[in-house]
Amino acid sequence: MDKYKRTNKNVLARGVKHLAAALGTLVLGPITVYNSFMNKDHALFIPVLVIGVIFMLLAIFLIFRGIKLMLDSFFKQ
């Protein structure tokens, strides 16, 4: 029975959690950047733009991390 590789369910669950968190930041990032560009003459234009860019970079990181964790759960021993 040990000759078959099994999926590590704990690592798989962590990967799915990372992808679920990425889904939220995938929505928040572009909305925040769009709102900052709609209010260019407002005093908080730059801080809101920076927050939106941080959300988008965090989404990219969480997607890659989630996919890596899922692949590790499938293929590592």
C-alpha positions as CSV (number, residue, x, y, z in Angstrom):
1,M,0.0,0.0,0.0
2,D,3.0,2.4,0.6
3,K,4.1,2.1,-3.0
4,Y,1.3,4.4,-4.1
5,K,1.8,8.1,-3.6
6,R,-1.0,9.8,-1.7
7,T,-2.0,13.5,-1.7
8,N,-1.0,15.4,1.4
9,K,-4.4,16.8,2.4
10,N,-3.0,19.3,4.9
11,V,-0.7,21.0,2.3
12,L,-3.5,20.8,-0.3
13,A,-5.9,22.7,2.1
14,R,-3.2,25.4,2.7
15,G,-2.9,25.8,-1.1
16,V,-6.7,26.2,-1.5
17,K,-6.7,28.7,1.4
18,H,-4.0,30.8,-0.4
19,L,-6.0,30.7,-3.6
20,A,-9.2,31.8,-1.7
21,A,-7.3,34.7,-0.2
22,A,-6.0,35.6,-3.6
23,L,-9.5,35.8,-5.0
24,G,-10.3,38.6,-2.5
25,T,-7.2,40.6,-3.3
26,L,-7.8,40.0,-7.1
27,V,-11.1,42.0,-6.6
28,L,-9.8,44.6,-4.1
29,G,-6.7,45.6,-6.0
30,P,-8.2,46.8,-9.3
31,I,-11.2,48.4,-7.6
32,T,-8.8,50.4,-5.4
33,V,-6.6,51.5,-8.3
34,Y,-9.7,52.5,-10.4
35,N,-11.1,54.5,-7.5
36,S,-7.8,56.3,-7.0
37,F,-7.5,57.2,-10.7
38,M,-11.1,58.6,-10.6
39,N,-10.1,61.0,-7.8
40,K,-6.8,62.3,-9.1
41,D,-7.2,65.7,-7.6
42,H,-7.9,64.3,-4.1
43,A,-5.2,64.6,-1.4
44,L,-5.1,60.8,-0.8
45,F,-4.6,59.9,-4.5
46,I,-1.0,58.5,-4.0
47,P,-1.7,56.5,-0.8
48,V,-4.8,54.9,-2.2
49,L,-2.9,54.1,-5.4
50,V,-0.1,52.5,-3.5
51,I,-2.5,50.4,-1.4
52,G,-4.2,49.2,-4.7
53,V,-0.8,48.2,-6.2
54,I,0.1,46.4,-3.0
55,F,-3.2,44.4,-3.2
56,M,-2.4,43.4,-6.8
57,L,1.1,42.3,-6.0
58,L,-0.2,40.4,-3.0
59,A,-2.7,38.6,-5.3
60,I,0.1,37.6,-7.6
61,F,2.1,36.2,-4.7
62,L,-0.8,34.3,-3.2
63,I,-1.7,32.7,-6.6
64,F,1.9,31.5,-7.2
65,R,2.2,30.3,-3.5
66,G,-1.2,28.5,-3.7
67,I,-0.4,26.7,-6.9
68,K,3.1,25.7,-5.6
69,L,1.5,24.3,-2.4
70,M,-1.1,22.4,-4.4
71,L,1.6,20.9,-6.7
72,D,3.7,20.0,-3.7
73,S,0.8,18.1,-2.1
74,F,0.3,16.2,-5.3
75,F,3.8,15.3,-6.3
76,K,6.1,15.4,-3.3
77,Q,6.5,12.3,-1.1
